[in-house]
Amino acid sequence: MVDKICNKIMNRIRLKMPEVDDERAEVIQYGLELLIGEVPKTFVFLLIAWILGILKYSIISLIIILPYRIFSGGVHLKTHIGCMIGTTVFYCGNAYISKLITFPNMVSKLIFSILILIFAIVMITLYAPADTQNVPILRKKDRKVKKICSYITVIVMTITAFFIKNQIISNMIIIGILLQSVMITKFAYNIFKIKFGYLEYIKTQKSAI
């Protein structure tokens, strides 16, 4: 549906502005798809969070996880509806679970956090930045920077979790690291039948030789 709407808009733009070449048209259409696709997705996400009574924490969950997700990448569902559902479950789920979790003492929370941090570091080493075929990250310098930023982000997030007095937000940071780290794994990509963009590019280059 979103693709059809964007195609119609793009066709009208090209009729009224014949100077727009194919390359520029592709950039404009990509921007339209992001705009038209993101607006309903965000609305549904906020509506469901409000209905569940976790609107504030769901927005905070989004803000908390977003930097790590930007650097480490991860699964992007193929359809707008799938992406809408995935986004809602991911961020609202983090907020909802974090409200239910209680640690008996700081020692148990520390052990749990360290285990999550170790898991995240291993997953970053193996998979980050986890790209897709639609938006592959091909430059080695870009990949290196994103990987380093991913390490820094999870370490800072884990430390920050222990300085925040609000236990729900503290829990959201830790659970958010876990959820996002899972989303960059080969396991997650296989479940959603998505391929790593960089690995597919390497395969293509090798087959061309």
C-alpha positions, 0 to 999 in steps of 0.5 A: 500500500505504502509503495503504491502511494509513493509510486503515484506521488513520484509519478506526479512529481516527475510529470510536473518536474521533468528535470528530475533524473532517475537517481534523484527520483530514487532518493525522493521516493526513498524519502517518501517511503520513510515519511509515509511509512513512519507516520502510521507506524509511530501512531500505532506504536504510541496508541497501543502504548497508551492503551497499555498504560505504558506510554511514557516508558515506551517512549523512553524505551525507544530513546534508550535503545535507539543509539545502540540500534543505530550503530549495531543495526539489526533486523528490519522486517520486509513489510510496513505492517510487519515493521509496525508490529515489530516496532510496537512489540519491541519497544512496548514489550521492553517497557512492559517486561521492565515494569514486572522485573524485580531483582532481590538485591543489587548483587543479582542485578549486577551479575545479570547485567554483566552477563548481558553485557558479555553477551552483547559484546560477543554479538557485536564482535560477531555481527555488528553492524548488522545490515540488510540487502536494502541498506548494506554497509559496504565501506570497511571504515564505516563498519569499523566505526559502527562496531566501535560505537556499538561497544562504547554504547553498550558499556555506557548503557550498562554503567548508566543503569546503575546510576539511575534511581528509577528501577523501571528505567534501569531495567529497560536499559538492561533488557533493551541491550539484551533485545537489541543484541538478539536482533543483530544475530544470525538466529534472528535474521534466519527467523525473519528470513533476512540476509546480511547485506555485507555478507551477500555483497562479499558472496557476489564479489567472490562469484564474480571473480 
